[in-house]
Amino acid sequence: MPSAVNRPIVHGLPILALMIVGLSIVVTAQTGSGNGVTQDSRAKDSAETFIKRGNNLTVAGRFAEAIIAYQEAIRLDDKAAVARSNLSYVYTRLGQYRAAAKSLDTAVQLQPNHAVYRYNLGNVYLNLSRQMEAVEQFRHAIGLDPNYIEAYNDLGNAYSDIGRYSDAIYSLEHAVRLSPDSALYNNNLGVVHYKLRNFQQASEYFQQATKLEPKYAEAHYHLGLAHLALASRDTCIEQYTILKDLNAKLAADLYRAIYRDRVVSLSEVR
């Protein structure tokens, strides 16, 4: 059995969801202007026009222009939570996580019962290495939507990052129960068991992940590490052979884990 445990890779941090909204005209009761539409309703309608423009620019990858459009929507309607949420999406795509967190935090304040805003804010906090705040937001999202599978997965990953492995397993098991055919969730649950040195259980989840998604390179890599930890070197080499066609870097990493006691050229392994 190897003396050191290689660190598995956790994948699954999603790109924030873009909240697309359609145009709508807010009509109020008759006012003194005689047209039945208040100044506030016209401003909101204009804000939604800019939100739509921002969405189109975002989809086109024109992020600088999208930011301007969303900011104009917010200027016209400072309660437009969706504009702040979509603005945070753009900031996240640009790697500006602090700005994304600030924008999303305001969206959450405006609509505290919006599960997606809570979930997205949790993911921004993960990017800022603010795991405890991420945990809080994921828990809020799940409280608002008990079947929010992605939130269970990311909550489990956040718990794992801070060493709360029992909580991580509970959350990830819930994700797997809700979506048993997810290779990602099976892999992530295996990672937590691996961290706990429960290598047999870890290997079972990694194996399931590779069955569900045969080209899932990270799951094959993790499965190889688990077999290596279980002193099943031949089975580990089988995973290396599969990895060579899927991901050369991970194959090389696994190879080094297998043969770390001596320097061997990759060409010597068939």
Secondary structure as the mmCIF struct_conf table of DSSP 4:
data_model
#
loop_
_struct_conf.conf_type_id
_struct_conf.id
_struct_conf.beg_label_comp_id
_struct_conf.beg_label_asym_id
_struct_conf.beg_label_seq_id
_struct_conf.end_label_comp_id
_struct_conf.end_label_asym_id
_struct_conf.end_label_seq_id
BEND BEND1 SER A 3 ALA A 4
HELX_LH_PP_P HELX_LH_PP_P1 VAL A 5 ILE A 9
HELX_LH_PP_P HELX_LH_PP_P2 PRO A 14 LEU A 18
BEND BEND2 ALA A 29 ALA A 29
TURN_TY1_P TURN_TY1_P1 GLY A 32 SER A 33
BEND BEND3 GLY A 34 GLY A 36
HELX_RH_AL_P HELX_RH_AL_P1 GLN A 39 VAL A 59
TURN_TY1_P TURN_TY1_P2 ALA A 60 GLY A 61
HELX_RH_AL_P HELX_RH_AL_P2 PHE A 63 LEU A 76
TURN_TY1_P TURN_TY1_P3 ASP A 78 LYS A 79
HELX_RH_AL_P HELX_RH_AL_P3 ALA A 81 ARG A 93
TURN_TY1_P TURN_TY1_P4 LEU A 94 GLY A 95
HELX_RH_AL_P HELX_RH_AL_P4 TYR A 97 LEU A 110
TURN_TY1_P TURN_TY1_P5 PRO A 112 ASN A 113
HELX_RH_AL_P HELX_RH_AL_P5 ALA A 115 ASN A 127
TURN_TY1_P TURN_TY1_P6 LEU A 128 SER A 129
HELX_RH_AL_P HELX_RH_AL_P6 GLN A 131 LEU A 144
TURN_TY1_P TURN_TY1_P7 PRO A 146 ASN A 147
HELX_RH_AL_P HELX_RH_AL_P7 ILE A 149 ASP A 161
TURN_TY1_P TURN_TY1_P8 ILE A 162 GLY A 163
HELX_RH_AL_P HELX_RH_AL_P8 TYR A 165 LEU A 178
TURN_TY1_P TURN_TY1_P9 PRO A 180 ASP A 181
HELX_RH_AL_P HELX_RH_AL_P9 ALA A 183 LYS A 195
TURN_TY1_P TURN_TY1_P10 LEU A 196 ARG A 197
HELX_RH_AL_P HELX_RH_AL_P10 PHE A 199 LEU A 212
TURN_TY1_P TURN_TY1_P11 PRO A 214 LYS A 215
HELX_RH_AL_P HELX_RH_AL_P11 ALA A 217 ALA A 229
TURN_TY1_P TURN_TY1_P12 LEU A 230 ALA A 231
HELX_RH_AL_P HELX_RH_AL_P12 ARG A 233 LEU A 243
TURN_TY1_P TURN_TY1_P13 LYS A 244 LEU A 246
HELX_RH_AL_P HELX_RH_AL_P13 ALA A 248 ILE A 258
TURN_TY1_P TURN_TY1_P14 TYR A 259 ASP A 261
BEND BEND4 ARG A 262 ARG A 262
HELX_RH_3T_P HELX_RH_3T_P1 LEU A 266 GLU A 268
#
